């Protein structure tokens, strides 16, 4: 099919429900799903299939669709996903039987979607063994099966019994830990004694023991003495037991609401190593969102209507123990959730999904130890956001969701470039879980008490247009731009204007950079790119553009800021290896390339300012900031670069077109365009009269974190509780 879904005149997608019924009743639904499965408008298929599922759920005759939907599943994985969407909406045993059968499908995506949709179905004991098979796989397979089995266990005690039986037959330590995670979430009296035994069993795998300890920390009827004995062990198990003992002690001390008349806000990220200085900025997964939350937390804490801001991140068990003693009376604090262990690390976004039970437990304890909060602000479509939404709902805490429909924008961008078809969607849904994450975003957009909309995005119109309104009459929305700490840039400018320090120590970002630039290249300006060493950030793309163009190499030194260079993660290592292939260490081009690793946010600000102004004897003024990502939801580093006076090169998709004045303060580059050409065009803008001042005024007026905090406080304010 060559025409997009929306381009088809009077297509099935544009007919009213009455017209579809007139065209053939229930069969018309399946016909439309077949059309969607063959359409090149995959974003339209994503959104329309949800509408069809909702319509079928309201139809008392929907069971008659089951056989036809089963046939549609055989039409391939994409058609199967669409069919499962509707099967999941049919309230009948026949749909449960179909979904149960799909747990044995050869296609991974179909199995996952069947497990996902079974969660809201009545208990099917025959499905439990297959769900337990998925539970031990790891990653998002574990998450989907865990959620379904956890809910079913509350409805039927046989589920817990089957899980206990499966544990007795499982040898692999990681697989046992995943079953223990489930048993730890099961409200069944048989499991507490089992968890105590598992935690104390020195022959058990450390991962399974740690999972048992985490579950026991939430069970106040369990044996406290057992946890205290384990806490004396000088190993990873002992560290987790110590955290459990500390959490129990704080639980009693922090019961009850803290005083004050203002709001208490919690903001959540799955970035690791958060602190006030963002000392691990750019390393691992500590990127732009982490930087935003640090600055935003400070700005919100200065608002008179807000008493306290708690920023929750992810880290090691040691981080959680040491970082859990913050004062609940202070206006700003940080807390850490310990996720993963040596045997079952949570070192990738994909691995995080299976740790959903741990994240939920950590959130419950953190929120309780904080003395209660009024609202949890959620961002991203990841495991942390899912855990945050579930935890807040269970505790009756309001939520605010920053609606940046990244999964939808990915499809929209790929579709606009003609690079997506049904096969591509299946790959994205299998590898990046784009379908599940899109549904998560849509659900949070409907159910959150407050929604902070990004001030741009084509895909966001699907959530705010006619017929997309939330069912919640009390939901409030506002379009709020993200912001940066202008003061950080201004302090960097003041420091740059001061006389240079003699003999700056190793570790000073400017000294480190200057030491690595050969004398014969000290007269050149800098190309700078800041961000995580993750393929989505396009650092290798920037290196490739610079290395492939002799003019760029001869006229600029390239500076890459980000990543842990001493102990890189697997993701960081893959990017570093690609950079090494592009510009090997023995290649003369390498003299102009500097990798600085991740740096604290104050260091990044100093570097951006110095790249714009130059540093005598080290590099020339007139640097350029280059963002090599295919898209940016917003682009905080770009905003900081503009505030520092740099010309920027940025992707044309996502947020940058809302603040980049093409041909004045920067250049927008399409995903498939020549990045090197864009950099050359940006160089022509450096000396444009008044450019830097215009950019600075724009950022100060619209994109200050103080402005963002003011708007968010206004969005939060109606939640204020009289105490």
MIVEX-43941 format. One record per residue (C-alpha): z, x, y. Coordinates in steps of 0.001 Angstrom, whole numbers. Example, Ala and Ser with C-alpha at 12.3 -4.5 7.8 and 13.67 -1.06 7.14 Angstrom:
2
LOGU       zz       xx       yy
LOGU     7800    12300    -4500
LOGU     7140    13670    -1060
***
This chain:
723
LOGU       zz       xx       yy
LOGU        0        0        0
LOGU    -1085     1614     3254
LOGU      391     -636     5931
LOGU     4082     -436     6825
LOGU     6311    -3380     6124
LOGU     6599    -4400     9742
LOGU     2867    -4069    10340
LOGU     1888    -6638     7775
LOGU      976    -9905     9436
LOGU     3288   -12667     8206
LOGU     4442   -10428     5356
LOGU     7183   -11459     2981
LOGU     9655    -9476     5072
LOGU     8950   -11625     8160
LOGU     9085   -15023     6519
LOGU    12077   -17227     6983
LOGU    14176   -18185     3938
LOGU    12626   -21664     4051
LOGU     9125   -20172     3985
LOGU    10004   -17985     1022
LOGU    11400   -20939     -895
LOGU     8243   -22889     -130
LOGU     6187   -19940    -1359
LOGU     7750   -19923    -4767
LOGU    11514   -20171    -4648
LOGU    13443   -17569    -6534
LOGU    10334   -15816    -7834
LOGU     9391   -15066    -4227
LOGU    12484   -12864    -3949
LOGU    11315   -10673    -6813
LOGU     7770   -10668    -5447
LOGU     9105    -9433    -2145
LOGU    11126    -6737    -3857
LOGU     7951    -5593    -5622
LOGU     6209    -5442    -2244
LOGU     9081    -3407     -834
LOGU     8940    -1026    -3791
LOGU     5292     -295    -3000
LOGU     5624     -160      764
LOGU     5475     3006     2833
LOGU     8126     1512     5132
LOGU    11072     2824     3154
LOGU    13532     2249     5998
LOGU    12417    -1360     6137
LOGU    12892    -1577     2368
LOGU    16426     -224     2672
LOGU    17404    -2793     5258
LOGU    15461    -5757     3890
LOGU    16816    -5354      349
LOGU    20340    -5823     1706
LOGU    19266    -9040     3416
LOGU    17685   -10322      219
LOGU    20835    -9518    -1726
LOGU    22901   -11495      782
LOGU    20540   -14465      494
LOGU    20638   -14391    -3300
LOGU    24451   -14234    -3255
LOGU    24480   -17605    -1496
LOGU    22124   -19226    -3996
LOGU    23703   -21178    -6892
LOGU    20510   -20681    -8929
LOGU    20455   -16910    -8520
LOGU    21258   -16296   -12205
LOGU    17717   -17384   -13016
LOGU    16515   -14186   -11322
LOGU    18213   -11833   -13776
LOGU    15386   -11557   -16313
LOGU    12790   -10906   -13606
LOGU    15046    -8305   -11988
LOGU    15495    -6590   -15339
LOGU    11718    -6348   -15588
LOGU    11565    -4915   -12065
LOGU    13982    -2142   -13047
LOGU    11296     -901   -15433
LOGU     8953     -359   -12483
LOGU    10450     3022   -11650
LOGU    13606     4359    -9980
LOGU    12849     3004    -6489
LOGU    12039     -468    -7782
LOGU    15122     -178    -9985
LOGU    17385      563    -7020
LOGU    16031    -2487    -5187
LOGU    16572    -4634    -8269
LOGU    20141    -3350    -8689
LOGU    20852    -4289    -5067
LOGU    20115    -7915    -5898
LOGU    21622    -7848    -9395
LOGU    24870    -6722    -7811
LOGU    24880    -9826    -5617
LOGU    24534   -12318    -8470
LOGU    27891   -13757    -9485
LOGU    27302   -14303   -13185
LOGU    28017   -12608   -16477
LOGU    24310   -12044   -17023
LOGU    24171    -9668   -14051
LOGU    27254    -7828   -15354
LOGU    25517    -7394   -18706
LOGU    22399    -6029   -16996
LOGU    24367    -3565   -14888
LOGU    26374    -2483   -17921
LOGU    23169    -1780   -19840
LOGU    21931      339   -16919
LOGU    24892     2688   -17366
LOGU    22885     4076   -20291
LOGU    19682     4517   -18268
LOGU    18000     7905   -18415
LOGU    17647     8029   -14634
LOGU    20745     9394   -12900
LOGU    20231     7297    -9783
LOGU    20078     4031   -11723
LOGU    23279     4877   -13595
LOGU    25082     5656   -10349
LOGU    23927     2489    -8627
LOGU    24909      376   -11618
LOGU    28410     1901   -11647
LOGU    28659     1340    -7895
LOGU    27666    -2324    -8083
LOGU    29926    -3044   -11035
LOGU    32957    -2368    -8856
LOGU    32938    -5898    -7454
LOGU    32281    -7524   -10803
LOGU    34732    -8983   -13331
LOGU    36040    -6499   -15865
LOGU    33529    -5688   -18592
LOGU    35502    -3807   -21249
LOGU    32266    -2869   -22981
LOGU    31258     -901   -19866
LOGU    34468     1174   -19706
LOGU    33451     3880   -22245
LOGU    30196     4519   -20384
LOGU    32021     4590   -17055
LOGU    34446     7117   -18513
LOGU    31427     9200   -19564
LOGU    30383     9222   -15896
LOGU    33907     9854   -14687
LOGU    34046    13310   -16238
LOGU    30670    14463   -14854
LOGU    31932    15436   -11399
LOGU    30634    14890    -7871
LOGU    29539    11447    -6787
LOGU    29215    10265   -10404
LOGU    32979    10679   -10733
LOGU    33570     8851    -7452
LOGU    31483     5788    -8349
LOGU    33003     5408   -11802
LOGU    36523     6105   -10520
LOGU    36345     3348    -7914
LOGU    35115      804   -10445
LOGU    37617     1785   -13131
LOGU    40490     1882   -10640
LOGU    39808    -1669    -9499
LOGU    39313    -2923   -13046
LOGU    42552    -1279   -14190
LOGU    44436    -3535   -11790
LOGU    42854    -6571   -13423
LOGU    43019    -5612   -17100
LOGU    45567    -3246   -18742
LOGU    43055    -2354   -21448
LOGU    41217     -122   -18951
LOGU    44215     2212   -18602
LOGU    44613     2303   -22361
LOGU    40994     3348   -22850
LOGU    41385     6060   -20187
LOGU    44496     7408   -21928
LOGU    42610     7435   -25226
LOGU    39735     9313   -23601
LOGU    42159    11906   -22209
LOGU    43465    12607   -25717
LOGU    39904    13369   -26851
LOGU    38909    15545   -23868
LOGU    39346    19325   -23942
LOGU    37591    20604   -20810
LOGU    40138    21181   -18029
LOGU    38032    19843   -15170
LOGU    37114    16750   -17116
LOGU    40764    16161   -17957
LOGU    41647    16501   -14268
LOGU    39157    13766   -13392
LOGU    40719    11431   -15951
LOGU    44191    12316   -14639
LOGU    43014    11423   -11126
LOGU    42158     7976   -12463
LOGU    45441     7589   -14322
LOGU    47270     8659   -11184
LOGU    45682     5764    -9313
LOGU    46364     3220   -12071
LOGU    49293      924   -11481
LOGU    50485      944   -15065
LOGU    54023     1845   -16224
LOGU    52606     3862   -19114
LOGU    51110     6446   -16803
LOGU    54174     7767   -14937
LOGU    55777     9402   -17974
LOGU    52380    10755   -19021
LOGU    51861    12311   -15572
LOGU    55303    13971   -15708
LOGU    54486    15465   -19105
LOGU    51058    16670   -17975
LOGU    52441    18286   -14819
LOGU    55092    20192   -16800
LOGU    52823    21286   -19665
LOGU    52129    25009   -19269
LOGU    49359    24729   -21889
LOGU    47521    22177   -19760
LOGU    44760    23270   -17372
LOGU    45925    24000   -13827
LOGU    43469    21451   -12430
LOGU    44868    18645   -14598
LOGU    48454    19652   -13769
LOGU    47653    19682   -10047
LOGU    46046    16237   -10326
LOGU    49191    14954   -12046
LOGU    51453    16501    -9392
LOGU    49427    14917    -6616
LOGU    49757    11510    -8239
LOGU    53516    11941    -8825
LOGU    54048    12730    -5139
LOGU    53125     9096    -4442
LOGU    55404     7672    -7152
LOGU    58913     7523    -5818
LOGU    60321     6280    -9110
LOGU    59128     9437   -10842
LOGU    61363    12355   -11782
LOGU    62092    14303    -8564
LOGU    63762    17074   -10578
LOGU    60514    17747   -12454
LOGU    58643    18365    -9201
LOGU    61430    20574    -7854
LOGU    61361    22694   -11024
LOGU    57601    23090   -10766
LOGU    57921    24060    -7108
LOGU    59739    27235    -8165
LOGU    56632    28517    -9951
LOGU    54884    31336    -8123
LOGU    51341    30111    -8684
LOGU    48880    27469    -7541
LOGU    50656    24770    -9532
LOGU    53928    25709    -7833
LOGU    52286    25530    -4406
LOGU    51061    21990    -5027
LOGU    54483    20995    -6347
LOGU    56049    22467    -3194
LOGU    53733    20336    -1074
LOGU    54689    17250    -3094
LOGU    58417    17970    -2642
LOGU    57957    18545     1106
LOGU    55967    15335     1479
LOGU    58663    13346     -299
LOGU    61360    14801     1928
LOGU    59396    14032     5083
LOGU    58635    10513     3879
LOGU    62292     9534     4183
LOGU    62768    11297     7507
LOGU    59722     9775     9157
LOGU    60013     6149     8201
LOGU    59836     3814    11165
LOGU    57744     3714    14272
LOGU    58050     6458    16871
LOGU    59028     5437    20371
LOGU    56572     5023    23213
LOGU    54380     2352    24725
LOGU    51026     4048    24397
LOGU    48602     4173    21509
LOGU    48890     6584    18604
LOGU    45430     7683    17458
LOGU    44369     9573    14344
LOGU    40950    11207    14098
LOGU    39598    12486    10819
LOGU    37143    15123     9698
LOGU    36511    16884     6411
LOGU    35996    20166     8253
LOGU    38410    22890     7194
LOGU    40625    25234     9160
LOGU    41151    23071    12243
LOGU    43443    24318    14973
LOGU    43604    24189    18762
LOGU    41442    27294    19158
LOGU    38955    26318    16443
LOGU    39403    29874    15213
LOGU    37175    29201    12175
LOGU    34400    27621    14233
LOGU    30967    28006    12693
LOGU    32298    29020     9292
LOGU    31802    26876     6230
LOGU    31731    23244     7330
LOGU    33593    23769    10616
LOGU    30830    22907    13041
LOGU    30068    20706    16010
LOGU    32143    17703    14962
LOGU    35191    19913    14472
LOGU    34670    21418    17926
LOGU    34338    17943    19396
LOGU    37539    16683    17804
LOGU    39568    19629    19078
LOGU    38367    19120    22659
LOGU    38493    15333    22421
LOGU    42020    15373    21019
LOGU    43180    17366    24023
LOGU    41405    15045    26446
LOGU    42711    11869    24803
LOGU    46258    13249    24764
LOGU    46056    13566    28555
LOGU    45272     9873    28948
LOGU    48264     7807    30182
LOGU    47573     4977    27719
LOGU    47757     7295    24695
LOGU    51046     8653    23374
LOGU    49803    10822    20550
LOGU    46605    12141    18979
LOGU    46708    13407    15399
LOGU    43653    15350    14241
LOGU    43389    15516    10452
LOGU    41272    18119     8698
LOGU    40914    19706     5284
LOGU    42314    22976     4013
LOGU    44173    24849     1317
LOGU    47509    23800      -99
LOGU    49138    26606     1904
LOGU    47556    25212     5079
LOGU    48959    21787     4227
LOGU    52480    23127     3657
LOGU    52542    25250     6807
LOGU    50720    22733     8975
LOGU    52807    19733     8075
LOGU    55755    20445    10326
LOGU    54145    19253    13568
LOGU    56231    17251    15993
LOGU    55494    13550    15995
LOGU    56805    13325    19567
LOGU    54316    15868    20958
LOGU    51148    14396    22492
LOGU    48816    16370    20222
LOGU    49104    17615    16651
LOGU    47014    18771    13701
LOGU    47517    18035    10022
LOGU    45838    19347     6899
LOGU    44979    17601     3653
LOGU    44860    19908      652
LOGU    41676    19120    -1282
LOGU    40549    20909    -4415
LOGU    41938    23847    -6384
LOGU    40683    27074    -7914
LOGU    39464    25346   -11060
LOGU    37942    22364    -9274
LOGU    36980    23499    -5758
LOGU    35898    21171    -2979
LOGU    33587    23722    -1426
LOGU    30561    21504     -775
LOGU    30056    18036      652
LOGU    28814    16926    -2765
LOGU    31887    18254    -4541
LOGU    34138    16403    -2096
LOGU    33145    13000    -3470
LOGU    35065    13443    -6722
LOGU    38206    14305    -4748
LOGU    38355    10860    -3157
LOGU    41757    10084    -4788
LOGU    43221    13324    -3400
LOGU    41862    12644       77
LOGU    43272     9115       31
LOGU    46702    10339    -1069
LOGU    46682    13049     1567
LOGU    45749    10549     4260
LOGU    48466     8122     3222
LOGU    51118    10807     3375
LOGU    49800    12285     6624
LOGU    49725     8923     8395
LOGU    53184     8074     7101
LOGU    54601    11445     8157
LOGU    53109    10981    11615
LOGU    55394     8024    12165
LOGU    52564     5519    12081
LOGU    49337     5200    14037
LOGU    47577     2293    15726
LOGU    44018     3333    14995
LOGU    42054     5748    12817
LOGU    38769     6964    14309
LOGU    36135     7697    11676
LOGU    32857     9590    11909
LOGU    30180    10710     9466
LOGU    29053     9083     6227
LOGU    31038    11239     3845
LOGU    33900    11150     1355
LOGU    36497    11539     4099
LOGU    35223     8525     5995
LOGU    35176     6405     2837
LOGU    38753     7478     2086
LOGU    39803     6861     5689
LOGU    38349     3359     5748
LOGU    40017     2419     2461
LOGU    43369     3903     3463
LOGU    43388     2219     6871
LOGU    42463    -1141     5337
LOGU    45236     -855     2741
LOGU    47821      -49     5423
LOGU    46590    -2608     7955
LOGU    45588       56    10481
LOGU    42721     -637    12855
LOGU    39624     1558    12704
LOGU    37030     2756    15169
LOGU    33729     4020    13807
LOGU    31286     6257    15660
LOGU    28015     4701    14611
LOGU    25513     7510    14221
LOGU    23238     6163    11470
LOGU    22302     9568    10118
LOGU    20937     8319     6780
LOGU    18748     5804     8580
LOGU    17599     8346    11149
LOGU    16613    10763     8392
LOGU    14357     8139     6852
LOGU    13037     7080    10259
LOGU    12182    10664    11199
LOGU    10531    11474     7863
LOGU     8638     8208     7911
LOGU     7335     8855    11422
LOGU     5943    12182    10196
LOGU     4405    10606     7102
LOGU     6612    12758     4868
LOGU     8440    10061     2966
LOGU     7442     7758      155
LOGU     9261     6058    -2686
LOGU     9497     9305    -4622
LOGU    11000    11101    -1637
LOGU    13556     8336    -1175
LOGU    14562     8599    -4828
LOGU    15051    12356    -4435
LOGU    17092    11892    -1258
LOGU    19159     9155    -2852
LOGU    19771    11307    -5935
LOGU    20460    14640    -4233
LOGU    21889    13608     -839
LOGU    23123    10097    -1745
LOGU    21248     8721     1223
LOGU    21184     5134      -75
LOGU    24922     4949     -728
LOGU    25724     6668     2571
LOGU    23458     4265     4449
LOGU    25276     1308     2907
LOGU    28600     2919     3854
LOGU    27476     3208     7483
LOGU    26278     -396     7496
LOGU    29569    -1638     6049
LOGU    31661      286     8561
LOGU    29464     -991    11387
LOGU    30280    -4533    10289
LOGU    33933    -4161     9393
LOGU    35435    -1713    11892
LOGU    37609    -3117    14661
LOGU    35886     -906    17226
LOGU    32431      668    17157
LOGU    31406     3555    19396
LOGU    27615     3526    19561
LOGU    25609     6633    20309
LOGU    23563     6205    23508
LOGU    20262     6574    21641
LOGU    18594     6173    18304
LOGU    15783     4033    17057
LOGU    17545     3340    13775
LOGU    20675     2166    15572
LOGU    18734     -885    16764
LOGU    18987    -2224    13234
LOGU    22737    -2574    13769
LOGU    22659    -4006    17284
LOGU    19572    -6213    17300
LOGU    19326    -9973    16668
LOGU    20971   -11046    13436
LOGU    22824    -7769    12995
LOGU    26095    -8800    14606
LOGU    29357    -8178    12826
LOGU    31157   -11066    11162
LOGU    34298    -9992    12986
LOGU    34789   -12030    16179
LOGU    37310    -9507    17508
LOGU    35087    -6454    17046
LOGU    34318    -4570    20276
LOGU    31481    -2088    20802
LOGU    30561      350    23538
LOGU    27873     3002    23924
LOGU    29710     6273    24433
LOGU    28104     9684    24758
LOGU    29787    12656    23169
LOGU    31126    15269    25548
LOGU    32080    18921    25860
LOGU    34999    20750    27436
LOGU    33506    21650    30816
LOGU    36665    23587    31631
LOGU    35979    25948    28728
LOGU    32598    26844    30222
LOGU    34028    27233    33709
LOGU    36788    29544    32470
LOGU    34149    31599    30694
LOGU    32189    31837    33938
LOGU    35284    32967    35813
LOGU    35998    35599    33176
LOGU    32386    36773    33297
LOGU    32602    37225    37073
LOGU    35745    39377    36781
LOGU    35471    43178    36484
LOGU    34663    44148    32880
LOGU    37528    45338    30701
LOGU    37403    48959    29699
LOGU    37443    49655    25984
LOGU    37349    46067    24715
LOGU    38773    45885    21227
LOGU    36787    45196    18097
LOGU    36639    41439    17610
LOGU    35764    40729    21232
LOGU    32548    38765    20908
LOGU    30726    40456    23804
LOGU    31874    43926    22784
LOGU    30813    43296    19194
LOGU    27398    42143    20344
LOGU    26905    45032    22757
LOGU    27880    47577    20107
LOGU    25137    46371    17792
LOGU    22193    46370    20221
LOGU    20188    49622    20238
LOGU    19941    51379    23597
LOGU    16179    50928    23718
LOGU    16672    47128    23539
LOGU    19537    46754    26029
LOGU    17131    45667    28767
LOGU    16091    42499    26899
LOGU    17519    38984    27305
LOGU    18989    37057    24377
LOGU    17791    34246    22202
LOGU    20976    32540    21002
LOGU    21562    30001    18253
LOGU    25036    28734    17343
LOGU    26007    26650    14336
LOGU    26948    26518    10695
LOGU    24881    28518     8238
LOGU    23603    25414     6563
LOGU    19942    24656     5843
LOGU    20085    21543     8046
LOGU    20848    23698    11110
LOGU    17607    25668    10785
LOGU    18940    29176    11514
LOGU    16364    30675     9153
LOGU    13680    28729    11016
LOGU    14732    30404    14270
LOGU    14672    33838    12620
LOGU    11249    33144    11125
LOGU     9780    32088    14495
LOGU    11168    35169    16257
LOGU    10084    37607    13546
LOGU     6583    36156    13222
LOGU     5745    36446    16919
LOGU     5440    40057    18215
LOGU     5825    38859    21804
LOGU     9166    37202    21059
LOGU    10456    40226    19167
LOGU     9391    42582    21951
LOGU    10891    40413    24690
LOGU    14173    39134    23184
LOGU    17084    40133    21014
LOGU    18038    37325    18644
LOGU    21721    36435    18206
LOGU    22859    34106    15403
LOGU    26441    32838    15675
LOGU    27888    31116    12626
LOGU    28966    31521     9040
LOGU    31534    33597     7222
LOGU    29773    36940     6855
LOGU    32558    38598     4837
LOGU    33153    35845     2294
LOGU    30280    33378     2597
LOGU    30230    30092      753
LOGU    27382    29407    -1643
LOGU    25570    27446     1076
LOGU    26077    30191     3654
LOGU    24961    32821     1175
LOGU    21696    30984      553
LOGU    20907    30986     4280
LOGU    21871    34644     4670
LOGU    19644    35563     1732
LOGU    16740    33700     3317
LOGU    17304    35579     6591
LOGU    17383    38872     4679
LOGU    14065    38009     3052
LOGU    12544    37174     6418
LOGU    13827    40330     8089
LOGU    15036    42878     5490
LOGU    17586    45474     6537
LOGU    14932    48221     6258
LOGU    12491    46344     8499
LOGU    12317    47774    12066
LOGU    12518    44190    13336
LOGU    16136    44094    12175
LOGU    17149    46207    15171
LOGU    16695    43162    17368
LOGU    18634    40730    15167
LOGU    22411    40356    15446
LOGU    24521    38163    13158
LOGU    27940    37581    14722
LOGU    29443    35157    12193
LOGU    31597    32198    13121
LOGU    33594    32528    16339
LOGU    36308    30542    18148
LOGU    35009    28049    20682
LOGU    36198    30138    23671
LOGU    34149    33093    22391
LOGU    31074    30898    22047
LOGU    31483    29733    25640
LOGU    31725    33355    26842
LOGU    28609    34302    24905
LOGU    26554    31406    26290
LOGU    27566    32197    29871
LOGU    26854    35889    29422
LOGU    23469    35167    27834
LOGU    22517    33215    30948
LOGU    23863    35738    33465
LOGU    23220    38987    31631
LOGU    25539    41958    31087
LOGU    24722    45211    32810
LOGU    23604    47888    30364
LOGU    23802    45501    27390
LOGU    21306    42667    27856
LOGU    19331    41056    30636
LOGU    19884    37693    32313
LOGU    17688    34722    31491
LOGU    18557    34039    27886
LOGU    17386    30980    25942
LOGU    19299    28780    23521
LOGU    17313    27756    20423
LOGU    18252    24910    18081
LOGU    16163    25195    14934
LOGU    17369    21999    13263
LOGU    14799    19377    12306
LOGU    16944    16786    14071
LOGU    20244    16506    15930
LOGU    22369    13372    16025
LOGU    23504    14507    19462
LOGU    23692    18289    19818
LOGU    26976    19418    21383
LOGU    26025    23101    21286
LOGU    22895    22234    23280
LOGU    25061    20468    25865
LOGU    27288    23547    26119
LOGU    24245    25786    26531
LOGU    22928    23621    29385
LOGU    26352    23672    31039
LOGU    26333    27477    30790
LOGU    22968    27646    32578
LOGU    20645    28349    29663
LOGU    17223    26881    29051
LOGU    17268    25181    25675
LOGU    14794    24555    22860
LOGU    15769    21482    20857
LOGU    14418    19047    18260
LOGU    12618    16020    19634
LOGU    14349    13716    17150
LOGU    17807    12268    17642
LOGU    19938    12817    20724
LOGU    18346    15724    22690
LOGU    15611    13650    24412
LOGU    18358    11685    26218
LOGU    19565    14731    28178
LOGU    16778    17310    28052
LOGU    14292    17027    30883
LOGU    11164    18344    29223
LOGU     9597    21058    31342
LOGU    12688    21553    33515
LOGU    15891    22370    31649
LOGU    14367    22679    28213
LOGU    11618    22123    25675
LOGU    11565    19505    22928
LOGU     9838    20495    19721
LOGU     8634    18177    16975
LOGU     9828    18978    13455
LOGU     6401    20154    12311
LOGU     5512    21991    15548
LOGU     5470    25741    16204
LOGU     9000    26781    17181
LOGU     7748    30124    18507
LOGU     5406    28372    20921
LOGU     8304    26222    22122
LOGU    10372    29353    22825
LOGU     7528    30861    24852
LOGU     7273    27651    26881
LOGU    11020    27715    27420
LOGU    10802    31273    28755
LOGU     8506    30012    31514
LOGU    11306    27701    32713
LOGU    14033    30321    33116
LOGU    13260    31092    36762
LOGU    12472    27503    37739
LOGU    14204    26930    41116
LOGU    17395    24855    40869
LOGU    17028    24325    37125
LOGU    20447    25618    36076
LOGU    22291    23736    38823
LOGU    20542    20475    37955
LOGU    21470    20882    34314
LOGU    25099    21667    35141
LOGU    25417    18603    37368
LOGU    23896    16406    34656
LOGU    26365    17611    32062
LOGU    29361    17312    34395
LOGU    28364    13780    35378
LOGU    27533    12349    31971
LOGU    28700    14562    29137
LOGU    32209    15737    29932
LOGU    34774    15256    27159
LOGU    37054    13771    29828
LOGU    34478    11032    30455
LOGU    34178    10470    26724
LOGU    37969    10217    26384
LOGU    38156     7722    29241
LOGU    35518     5502    27657
LOGU    37117     5715    24222
LOGU    40557     4912    25624
LOGU    39029     1808    27182
LOGU    37543      864    23816
LOGU    40875     1455    22075
LOGU    43057     -146    24762
LOGU    43068    -3805    23621
LOGU    44808    -2615    20458
LOGU    47938    -1686    22405
LOGU    51080    -3006    20741
LOGU    54117    -4156    22705
LOGU    57106    -2297    21275
***
